[in-house]
Structures are given as structure tokens and as C-alpha cells.
Amino acid sequence: MQTPFARIGIALGLVLFAACSRRPPDGAEAARDTSAPQTASGTKAAPAPATSAATPKKRVPSSKAVAILAGGCFWGMEEILRKVPGILGTEVGYTGGKTNRPGYEDVHTGTTGHAEAVRIVFDPARISYEELLEKWFFRMHDPTTLNRQGNDLGTQYRSAIFVTSDEQRRVAEAVKRRVDASGKWERPIVTEIVQAGPFTPAEEYHQDYLEKNPGGYTCHYLRE
């Protein structure tokens, strides 16, 4: 027979055993060990490398600008422009007209008001808008012939600068005046400077045409 003291000792032991085997409440275990996160399987994942707020990761700056130029058949213009240092990309298309979604069959009639043009993406840190106009645009075509370039006739072949900002307009007008006064051209420059509107890319077979078809028609070359 157990004595009263023995029964009290057994009861006290059971109470202590239950308290020690009880799991901590939710969140308590995580609070104790935050040095390593756990994976879905319950195993600890390797801790992520520490990053310092004082030394942020360097980012490569992006520098791009857009110019839209027209000066006769866009094949020849694009062929010259795509090789200019600082030019990141070119796309030929139609702009400056009165019809929506123009196509070549419409534009080449000369009745839509659209010009064959080149949309140029360039790095202004390598070539400025001013240099693009003065050293390339005004040298690759004849800016004194109204609605004509070489054997190509019609308003779709006019000389035009489609500006995308007030700053581009200021630069374009200054360059035009300077080139006009330089005496490099015997006749007055007739290049239009107008606000850019919608630009519709030309059909795929027009893109990089002279690269795909070496020896194809062009009337563009650089004048000294």
C-alpha cells in the first residue's frame, strides 16, 4: 500500500513531465531561431548573403532619344543611318499625312500627304541631335529640291524634319539656318520642320531593304 507521501510524489512527477513535453505556442520557436529560414520540407535553408545599404548595386544608365527624318526614298536614308556611330536602331515608315494606317500602295500615289521617313533611335551621349542633322541628314540628300529626291517625285519624297519636342525644333531651326547660310548648297533649303505625329512602320520587305538587297536602287550618298 502506498503512503500519502508516495502518492503526492507520483502526482507531482506527472505534472512536471507534462509541462516539459508541451510544445511552445505558434511563433515562439521561430522567434528563438531567426538566423536561418526553413524550406517547405522543414529543413533549414542557407541564409541569404547580407547586403549593405551603403553600397547599392550599380545600374547601367539607359540613354536613348528618337529622331524622325524624311528625305526621299527611305531605303537609301536607312542604309546610311544604320551605320552611323551612336545610332541604336532604325525603322522606315510613313508619317505626316492625313490617313490612318497608311500602306505603300496608298502613300506612293502622293495623295495621302504622308512622307517616306526613318524613325531613328540614337544615344545622345555618342551623337547629338544637332550632329545627326548637320553632319548626316543635310549631307545624305539634297534639301533644296521641293518634293523631289533624284528621280523620285511627289510629296512623299519631300525633305522634312519631324520634331518630337520644343528643344528638337529649336535645334532643327538653328541647324537649317546655319547650313542654308554656309553656301554648301546653291539654292535655298526647302526642308520642312513640323511637329511629329503618328508614325506607321512600313511593310516588312521595306525594312533594311538595301541590306537585304545589295545593289538595289538608291539616290542617297554623303556630300562633302
C-alpha positions as CSV (number, residue, x, y, z in Angstrom):
1,M,0.0,0.0,0.0
2,Q,1.3,3.5,-1.0
3,T,1.7,6.0,1.7
4,P,0.1,9.5,1.3
5,F,3.6,11.0,0.7
6,A,4.3,8.5,-2.1
7,R,1.0,9.3,-3.8
8,I,1.8,13.1,-3.6
9,G,5.3,12.5,-5.1
10,I,3.9,10.5,-8.0
11,A,1.3,13.2,-8.8
12,L,3.9,16.0,-8.7
13,G,6.1,14.0,-11.1
14,L,3.3,13.6,-13.6
15,V,2.7,17.4,-13.6
16,L,6.4,18.2,-14.2
17,F,6.6,15.6,-17.1
18,A,3.5,17.1,-18.9
19,A,4.9,20.6,-18.6
20,C,8.3,19.7,-20.1
21,S,6.8,17.7,-23.0
22,R,4.4,20.5,-24.1
23,R,5.3,22.3,-27.5
24,P,5.8,26.1,-27.4
25,P,3.0,28.2,-28.8
26,D,2.9,29.1,-32.5
27,G,5.6,31.6,-33.4
28,A,7.7,31.0,-30.3
29,E,10.0,28.6,-31.9
30,A,10.6,30.9,-34.9
31,A,11.3,33.7,-32.6
32,R,14.1,31.7,-31.0
33,D,15.8,30.8,-34.3
34,T,15.7,33.5,-37.0
35,S,19.2,33.0,-38.3
36,A,18.1,30.5,-41.0
37,P,14.7,30.3,-42.8
38,Q,13.1,27.0,-43.3
39,T,12.3,25.4,-46.6
40,A,8.9,23.8,-47.5
41,S,10.2,20.5,-46.4
42,G,11.0,21.8,-42.9
43,T,14.8,21.8,-43.3
44,K,16.8,25.0,-42.9
45,A,17.9,26.8,-46.0
46,A,21.2,28.5,-46.2
47,P,21.0,32.1,-45.1
48,A,21.0,34.8,-47.9
49,P,24.2,36.8,-48.2
50,A,24.0,40.1,-46.4
51,T,23.8,43.3,-48.4
52,S,24.9,46.7,-47.3
53,A,22.6,49.7,-47.7
54,A,25.7,51.9,-48.1
55,T,26.9,50.1,-51.2
56,P,23.8,49.6,-53.5
57,K,24.1,47.5,-56.7
58,K,25.2,49.6,-59.6
59,R,22.8,50.1,-62.5
60,V,23.7,50.7,-66.1
61,P,22.2,54.0,-67.2
62,S,19.9,54.0,-70.3
63,S,20.3,56.8,-72.7
64,K,18.1,56.9,-75.8
65,A,16.4,59.5,-78.0
66,V,14.3,59.4,-81.1
67,A,14.5,61.4,-84.3
68,I,12.2,61.2,-87.4
69,L,13.6,62.3,-90.7
70,A,12.4,62.3,-94.3
71,G,14.5,63.0,-97.4
72,G,13.4,60.9,-100.3
73,C,13.2,57.1,-100.6
74,F,13.6,55.7,-97.1
75,W,15.7,52.8,-98.4
76,G,18.8,54.9,-99.1
77,M,18.4,57.0,-95.9
78,E,18.2,54.0,-93.7
79,E,21.2,52.3,-95.3
80,I,23.4,55.3,-94.4
81,L,21.9,56.0,-91.0
82,R,22.1,52.5,-89.6
83,K,25.9,52.6,-89.9
84,V,26.4,55.9,-88.1
85,P,28.1,55.6,-84.7
86,G,25.7,56.2,-81.9
87,I,22.6,55.0,-83.9
88,L,21.0,52.2,-81.9
89,G,18.2,51.3,-84.4
90,T,16.3,52.4,-87.5
91,E,12.8,51.7,-88.8
92,V,11.3,53.0,-92.1
93,G,7.7,54.1,-92.3
94,Y,5.1,56.7,-93.1
95,T,4.3,60.0,-91.3
96,G,3.0,63.5,-91.8
97,G,-0.2,62.6,-93.7
98,K,-3.9,62.6,-93.3
99,T,-4.9,59.0,-93.5
100,N,-4.8,56.3,-90.8
101,R,-2.8,53.1,-91.2
102,P,-1.1,54.1,-94.5
103,G,0.5,51.5,-96.7
104,Y,2.9,51.7,-99.5
105,E,0.2,51.3,-102.2
106,D,-1.6,54.4,-100.8
107,V,1.5,56.5,-100.0
108,H,3.3,56.1,-103.3
109,T,0.3,57.7,-105.1
110,G,1.3,61.0,-103.4
111,T,-2.3,61.7,-102.4
112,T,-2.2,60.8,-98.7
113,G,0.2,63.6,-97.5
114,H,2.5,61.1,-95.9
115,A,6.3,61.1,-96.4
116,E,8.6,58.2,-96.5
117,A,10.6,58.6,-93.3
118,V,13.0,56.9,-91.0
119,R,12.5,56.6,-87.2
120,I,15.9,56.7,-85.6
121,V,16.8,55.6,-82.1
122,F,20.1,57.1,-81.0
123,D,22.4,57.5,-78.0
124,P,22.7,61.3,-77.4
125,A,25.8,60.7,-75.3
126,R,27.5,59.4,-78.5
127,I,25.8,61.5,-81.2
128,S,23.8,64.7,-80.5
129,Y,20.6,65.6,-82.3
130,E,22.5,68.6,-83.8
131,E,25.2,66.4,-85.1
132,L,22.7,63.9,-86.6
133,L,21.1,66.7,-88.6
134,E,24.2,68.8,-89.6
135,K,26.7,66.0,-90.2
136,W,24.4,63.4,-91.6
137,F,20.9,64.4,-92.6
138,F,21.7,67.5,-94.5
139,R,24.6,65.7,-96.3
140,M,22.8,62.5,-97.3
141,H,20.2,64.1,-99.5
142,D,19.5,67.3,-101.5
143,P,17.4,69.6,-99.2
144,T,16.9,72.2,-101.9
145,T,14.6,70.2,-104.2
146,L,10.9,70.6,-103.4
147,N,9.0,67.3,-103.3
148,R,11.8,65.5,-105.1
149,Q,14.9,63.4,-104.5
150,G,16.8,62.2,-107.5
151,N,14.3,60.5,-109.9
152,D,11.6,60.2,-107.2
153,L,8.9,62.8,-107.5
154,G,6.0,63.6,-105.2
155,T,5.2,64.9,-101.7
156,Q,6.1,61.5,-100.3
157,Y,9.7,62.2,-101.1
158,R,9.9,65.7,-99.5
159,S,12.6,66.8,-97.2
160,A,11.3,67.1,-93.7
161,I,12.3,67.0,-90.0
162,F,9.5,65.8,-87.7
163,V,10.4,67.2,-84.3
164,T,9.2,65.5,-81.1
165,S,9.9,68.4,-78.7
166,D,10.4,72.1,-78.5
167,E,14.1,71.5,-78.0
168,Q,14.3,69.5,-81.2
169,R,12.5,72.3,-83.0
170,R,14.9,74.9,-81.7
171,V,18.0,72.8,-82.7
172,A,16.5,71.9,-86.1
173,E,15.7,75.5,-87.0
174,A,19.2,76.6,-85.9
175,V,20.9,73.9,-87.9
176,K,18.8,74.7,-91.0
177,R,19.7,78.4,-90.9
178,R,23.4,77.5,-90.4
179,V,23.5,75.1,-93.3
180,D,21.5,77.4,-95.5
181,A,23.9,80.3,-94.8
182,S,27.0,78.1,-95.3
183,G,26.9,78.2,-99.1
184,K,27.2,74.5,-99.4
185,W,24.0,74.5,-101.4
186,E,23.5,76.9,-104.4
187,R,19.7,77.0,-103.9
188,P,17.7,77.8,-100.7
189,I,16.9,74.8,-98.4
190,V,13.3,73.8,-98.5
191,T,13.3,71.3,-95.7
192,E,10.1,71.4,-93.6
193,I,10.3,71.4,-89.8
194,V,7.0,70.2,-88.4
195,Q,5.6,68.6,-85.3
196,A,5.8,64.8,-85.3
197,G,2.6,62.9,-85.5
198,P,1.8,59.2,-85.7
199,F,4.5,57.1,-87.3
200,T,3.4,53.9,-89.1
201,P,6.1,51.3,-89.8
202,A,6.3,50.3,-93.4
203,E,5.8,46.8,-94.7
204,E,8.5,44.3,-93.6
205,Y,10.1,44.0,-97.1
206,H,11.0,47.7,-96.9
207,Q,12.8,47.3,-93.6
208,D,16.7,47.2,-94.1
209,Y,15.9,46.8,-97.8
210,L,19.4,47.6,-99.1
211,E,21.0,45.3,-96.6
212,K,18.8,42.5,-97.8
213,N,19.2,43.6,-101.5
214,P,22.7,44.9,-102.0
215,G,22.9,47.0,-105.2
216,G,19.3,48.0,-105.0
217,Y,18.0,51.4,-106.0
218,T,19.2,54.4,-104.0
219,C,19.9,58.1,-104.7
220,H,21.5,58.8,-101.4
221,Y,25.1,59.5,-100.7
222,L,27.2,61.7,-98.4
223,R,28.2,65.0,-99.8
224,E,31.5,66.6,-98.7
